[in-house]
């Protein structure tokens, strides 16, 4: 197959309209939309040394794949590098996407060996040119086509985490969803709902223009600080990123009077509602958990907006499985520069 591979330094140079047509057509998640990539350029959620957009065209000039890659150093909030590739934990690394993306794709019209080979060859060359000691992919669905393609290309996957999702396509409404849960879990959600109502908690979904994003960041940082990871939510940057992302963002807010006690950022694409990030004040109404109510709200929002799938990101397995979300293994595929297997 004849293929022309190009690299660009900004999403605007890569023809965003054509990029999005490919991303939507192959079903890749919101993390690959030009709006997300543009927002990250303007408001980088974590430090990057370089960002590059790789595209491949066939002999007819048709875009057949498109993907972002980033050069990072000393940025490892999920501890993927330090825990699983410790020799490279403090080195410069070329990675397939930002850490806030938990579902890695090569957006393409066909994930065949020619395309995978072109992507791997280009990433290895970029790693060498940009001074990265390690290059590859993280947050790959271990049960998916990309994992199989990378394995076939000679890369070895290591499980680094789990992510959680639910198929709600056959569930007509929130009562039917509750009926799928074990009785204690279902009763607890209903009890929390009643207590919140009696306490005067007011909850609702806001669009990004009307949401209290500064309040969200304050809550999220307070929660993340317990794990030494507050800068996953950088003040000023995170709010700017969400505003730039615009119509892909919904925010579920819970208020007790003038006090924001829960805020959950939901991302939406054509088929999926992503229960992405959250911040909660558990002291406001001690008898309830705003996090539990946010779970119920996310499922309900997916049902009423016709999204067949809910994604809930990585970790917190006990809570997520009890509430109807199912795990998938998340794998990383990395290789030292200049030591790529033949494809």
C-alpha positions as CSV (number, residue, x, y, z in Angstrom):
1,X,0.0,0.0,0.0
2,X,1.3,3.4,-1.0
3,X,1.0,5.9,1.9
4,X,2.0,9.5,2.5
5,X,2.7,10.2,6.2
6,X,2.8,13.7,7.4
7,X,3.5,15.3,10.8
8,X,2.2,18.7,12.1
9,X,2.9,20.9,15.1
10,X,-0.7,22.0,15.7
11,X,-4.2,20.6,15.1
12,X,-5.0,23.6,12.9
13,X,-2.2,22.6,10.5
14,X,-3.6,19.0,10.3
15,X,-7.0,20.1,8.8
16,X,-9.4,19.8,11.7
17,X,-12.5,19.2,9.6
18,X,-10.9,16.2,7.8
19,X,-9.4,15.0,11.1
20,X,-12.8,15.0,12.8
21,X,-14.5,13.3,9.8
22,X,-12.1,10.4,10.3
23,X,-12.4,10.3,14.1
24,X,-16.2,10.3,14.0
25,X,-16.4,7.8,11.2
26,X,-14.3,5.2,13.0
27,X,-16.0,5.8,16.3
28,X,-13.0,7.0,18.3
29,X,-13.8,8.8,21.6
30,X,-14.0,12.5,22.3
31,X,-10.3,12.5,23.4
32,X,-9.4,12.4,19.7
33,X,-11.7,15.2,18.5
34,X,-10.0,18.3,17.2
35,X,-11.8,20.3,19.9
36,X,-10.1,18.3,22.7
37,X,-6.7,18.5,21.0
38,X,-7.0,22.2,20.4
39,X,-8.1,22.8,24.0
40,X,-5.1,20.9,25.2
41,X,-2.8,23.0,23.1
42,X,-4.2,26.2,24.5
43,X,-4.6,24.9,28.1
44,X,-2.2,22.0,28.6
45,X,-3.6,19.9,31.5
46,X,-0.1,18.7,32.2
47,X,3.4,19.6,30.9
48,X,4.5,18.5,27.5
49,X,7.7,19.2,25.7
50,X,6.3,18.7,22.2
51,X,3.1,17.7,20.6
52,X,2.9,16.2,17.1
53,X,-0.1,15.2,14.9
54,X,0.6,12.3,12.6
55,X,-1.6,11.6,9.5
56,X,-1.5,9.1,6.8
57,X,-3.0,9.4,3.3
58,X,-3.5,6.7,0.7
59,X,-2.5,7.1,-3.0
60,X,-5.8,8.9,-3.7
61,X,-5.2,11.5,-1.0
62,X,-7.8,10.0,1.4
63,X,-7.0,10.4,5.1
64,X,-6.7,6.8,6.5
65,X,-5.3,7.5,9.9
66,X,-4.7,10.4,12.3
67,X,-3.3,10.5,15.8
68,X,-1.7,12.8,18.3
69,X,1.6,12.0,20.2
70,X,3.3,13.9,23.0
71,X,6.8,14.2,24.3
72,X,6.8,14.3,28.1
73,X,9.3,14.2,30.9
74,X,8.6,13.9,34.6
75,X,4.8,13.7,34.1
76,X,3.4,10.4,35.3
77,X,0.3,11.0,37.4
78,X,-1.0,7.5,37.0
79,X,2.5,6.1,37.8
80,X,2.4,4.0,34.7
81,X,6.1,4.7,33.9
82,X,7.5,4.6,37.4
83,X,5.6,1.4,38.4
84,X,5.9,-0.6,35.1
85,X,8.9,0.9,33.2
86,X,11.0,2.1,36.2
87,X,14.2,2.5,34.2
88,X,12.4,5.2,32.2
89,X,10.4,6.9,34.9
90,X,12.5,10.1,34.8
91,X,13.4,9.9,31.1
92,X,11.9,11.7,28.2
93,X,9.1,9.7,26.7
94,X,7.0,9.8,23.5
95,X,3.5,8.7,24.4
96,X,0.4,8.3,22.2
97,X,-1.9,10.8,24.1
98,X,-2.3,12.9,27.3
99,X,-2.7,11.2,30.6
100,X,-6.3,12.4,30.9
101,X,-7.3,10.0,28.0
102,X,-8.0,6.5,29.3
103,X,-9.0,4.9,25.9
104,X,-6.2,4.8,23.4
105,X,-6.9,4.4,19.6
106,X,-5.2,4.8,16.3
107,X,-8.2,6.5,14.6
108,X,-8.2,4.8,11.2
109,X,-10.5,3.5,8.5
110,X,-8.8,0.1,8.8
111,X,-6.4,-1.1,11.5
112,X,-4.3,-3.3,9.2
113,X,-0.5,-4.1,9.4
114,X,0.4,-1.4,6.8
115,X,-1.2,1.4,8.9
116,X,0.1,0.1,12.2
117,X,3.5,-0.3,10.7
118,X,3.5,3.3,9.4
119,X,2.4,4.6,12.8
120,X,5.1,2.7,14.7
121,X,7.8,3.6,12.2
122,X,6.9,7.3,12.5
123,X,6.7,7.2,16.3
124,X,10.1,5.6,16.6
125,X,11.6,8.2,14.2
126,X,10.0,11.0,16.1
127,X,11.2,9.6,19.4
128,X,14.8,9.6,18.1
129,X,14.4,13.1,16.6
130,X,12.9,14.6,19.7
131,X,15.2,13.0,22.2
132,X,12.8,10.5,23.8
133,X,14.4,7.3,25.3
134,X,11.1,5.4,25.3
135,X,8.1,5.5,23.0
136,X,4.7,3.8,22.7
137,X,1.2,3.5,23.9
138,X,-0.6,3.5,27.2
139,X,-4.3,3.0,28.1
140,X,-4.9,0.5,25.4
141,X,-8.0,-1.7,25.8
142,X,-6.5,-5.1,26.4
143,X,-9.5,-6.8,24.8
144,X,-9.6,-4.6,21.7
145,X,-8.3,-4.6,18.2
146,X,-5.4,-2.2,18.9
147,X,-4.0,-4.5,21.5
148,X,-4.1,-7.4,19.0
149,X,-2.6,-5.2,16.3
150,X,0.3,-4.0,18.5
151,X,1.0,-7.6,19.6
152,X,1.0,-8.8,16.0
153,X,3.5,-6.0,15.2
154,X,5.9,-7.3,17.8
155,X,5.2,-5.1,20.8
156,X,4.5,-6.6,24.2
157,X,1.6,-5.3,26.4
158,X,1.7,-5.0,30.2
159,X,-1.5,-4.5,32.1
160,X,-1.2,-1.2,34.0
161,X,-4.8,-0.6,35.1
162,X,-8.5,-1.2,34.5
163,X,-11.1,1.0,33.1
164,X,-14.9,0.6,33.6
165,X,-17.8,1.0,31.3
166,X,-21.5,0.0,31.0
167,X,-23.6,-0.8,28.0
168,X,-26.9,0.8,28.7
169,X,-28.4,0.5,25.2
170,X,-31.1,-2.0,26.4
171,X,-32.0,0.0,29.5
172,X,-35.0,2.3,28.9
173,X,-34.9,4.5,32.0
174,X,-33.3,5.0,35.4
175,X,-35.8,2.7,37.3
176,X,-34.8,-0.2,35.0
177,X,-31.2,0.6,35.6
178,X,-31.7,0.4,39.3
179,X,-33.5,-2.9,38.9
180,X,-30.3,-4.4,37.5
181,X,-28.4,-3.7,40.7
182,X,-28.2,-5.8,43.8
183,X,-30.9,-4.9,46.4
184,X,-28.5,-3.3,48.9
185,X,-26.9,-1.1,46.3
186,X,-30.2,-0.1,44.8
187,X,-31.6,0.7,48.3
188,X,-28.6,2.8,49.2
189,X,-28.9,5.0,46.1
190,X,-32.6,5.6,46.8
191,X,-31.9,6.3,50.4
192,X,-29.2,8.8,49.5
193,X,-31.6,10.5,47.1
194,X,-34.2,10.9,49.7
195,X,-31.8,12.2,52.3
196,X,-30.4,14.7,49.8
197,X,-33.8,16.0,49.0
198,X,-34.8,16.4,52.6
199,X,-31.6,18.2,53.3
200,X,-32.3,20.7,50.5
201,X,-29.6,19.6,48.1
202,X,-30.4,20.9,44.6
203,X,-28.8,19.1,41.7
204,X,-28.8,19.5,38.0
205,X,-26.8,19.3,34.7
206,X,-25.3,22.6,33.6
207,X,-23.6,23.4,30.2
208,X,-20.0,24.5,30.3
209,X,-21.0,28.2,29.9
210,X,-23.1,28.2,33.1
211,X,-21.2,25.7,35.3
212,X,-19.1,26.8,38.3
213,X,-15.8,25.5,37.0
214,X,-13.7,27.3,39.6
215,X,-15.8,25.5,42.2
216,X,-15.3,22.2,40.5
217,X,-11.5,22.7,40.5
218,X,-11.4,23.6,44.2
219,X,-13.4,20.4,45.1
220,X,-11.3,18.2,42.7
221,X,-8.0,19.5,44.0
222,X,-9.0,19.0,47.6
223,X,-9.9,15.4,46.8
224,X,-6.8,14.7,44.7
225,X,-4.5,16.3,47.3
226,X,-5.2,13.3,49.6
227,X,-3.3,11.2,47.0
228,X,-0.6,13.8,46.3
229,X,-2.0,14.6,42.9
230,X,-3.8,17.9,43.2
231,X,-2.1,19.3,40.1
232,X,-4.1,16.9,37.9
233,X,-6.5,19.9,38.2
234,X,-4.4,23.0,37.7
235,X,-6.3,26.2,38.6
236,X,-7.0,28.4,35.7
237,X,-5.8,25.8,33.2
238,X,-8.5,23.2,33.8
239,X,-11.3,25.7,33.7
240,X,-9.9,27.2,30.5
241,X,-9.6,23.7,29.0
242,X,-13.2,22.9,29.7
243,X,-14.5,26.2,28.4
244,X,-12.5,25.6,25.2
245,X,-14.0,22.1,24.9
246,X,-17.4,23.7,24.8
247,X,-20.3,21.6,23.7
248,X,-18.6,18.3,24.6
249,X,-18.9,19.2,28.3
250,X,-21.7,18.8,30.8
251,X,-21.3,19.4,34.5
252,X,-23.5,17.7,37.1
253,X,-23.6,20.1,40.1
254,X,-25.0,19.5,43.6
255,X,-25.6,22.5,45.9
256,X,-26.6,23.0,49.4
257,X,-27.8,26.6,49.5
258,X,-25.0,28.6,48.0
259,X,-22.4,25.9,48.7
260,X,-21.2,23.6,45.9
261,X,-20.9,20.2,47.4
262,X,-20.5,18.0,44.4
263,X,-19.3,18.7,40.8
264,X,-18.8,16.1,38.1
265,X,-17.5,16.7,34.6
266,X,-19.2,14.6,31.9
267,X,-17.8,14.5,28.4
268,X,-20.0,13.5,25.5
269,X,-19.4,12.2,22.0
270,X,-21.7,10.4,19.5
271,X,-22.1,7.2,21.4
272,X,-20.7,7.6,24.8
273,X,-21.2,9.6,28.0
274,X,-17.9,9.8,29.8
275,X,-18.1,10.2,33.6
276,X,-14.7,11.8,33.5
277,X,-13.6,13.7,36.6
278,X,-15.3,14.7,39.9
279,X,-14.9,16.7,43.1
280,X,-17.0,16.2,46.2
281,X,-17.4,17.7,49.7
282,X,-18.3,14.7,51.9
283,X,-18.7,16.8,55.0
284,X,-21.7,18.9,53.8
285,X,-24.3,16.2,54.4
286,X,-22.5,13.5,56.3
287,X,-25.3,10.9,55.7
288,X,-24.8,10.9,51.9
289,X,-22.1,10.7,49.3
290,X,-22.3,13.2,46.5
291,X,-20.1,10.7,44.5
292,X,-22.8,8.1,44.6
293,X,-25.5,10.5,43.5
294,X,-23.2,11.6,40.7
295,X,-23.0,8.0,39.4
296,X,-26.8,7.9,39.3
297,X,-26.9,11.2,37.5
298,X,-24.4,10.1,34.9
299,X,-26.3,7.0,34.1
300,X,-29.6,8.9,33.9
301,X,-28.0,11.6,31.6
302,X,-26.8,8.8,29.3
303,X,-30.3,7.3,29.2
304,X,-32.2,10.5,28.5
305,X,-29.8,11.7,25.9
306,X,-29.7,8.3,24.1
307,X,-26.0,7.4,24.7
308,X,-25.7,3.6,24.6
309,X,-22.5,3.5,26.6
310,X,-21.2,5.0,29.9
311,X,-17.5,5.2,30.5
312,X,-16.2,5.8,34.0
313,X,-12.5,5.8,33.6
314,X,-9.9,4.0,35.6
315,X,-9.7,2.7,39.2
316,X,-12.2,2.5,42.1
317,X,-13.2,-1.1,41.1
318,X,-15.3,-2.1,44.0
319,X,-17.6,0.9,43.7
320,X,-17.9,0.7,39.9
321,X,-18.6,-3.0,39.6
322,X,-21.2,-2.8,42.4
323,X,-23.0,-0.1,40.3
324,X,-23.1,-2.0,37.0
325,X,-19.9,-1.0,35.4
326,X,-17.7,-3.7,34.0
327,X,-13.9,-3.8,33.9
328,X,-11.6,-3.9,30.9
329,X,-7.8,-4.4,31.2
330,X,-5.7,-1.4,30.3
331,X,-2.4,-2.2,28.8
332,X,0.8,-0.2,28.0
333,X,3.1,-1.0,25.0
334,X,6.4,0.8,25.1
335,X,9.8,0.2,23.5
336,X,13.2,1.8,23.9
337,X,14.1,4.0,21.0
338,X,15.8,2.2,18.1
339,X,14.8,-1.2,19.4
340,X,11.4,-1.6,17.7
341,X,10.5,-5.0,16.5
342,X,10.0,-5.5,12.7
343,X,6.4,-4.9,11.5
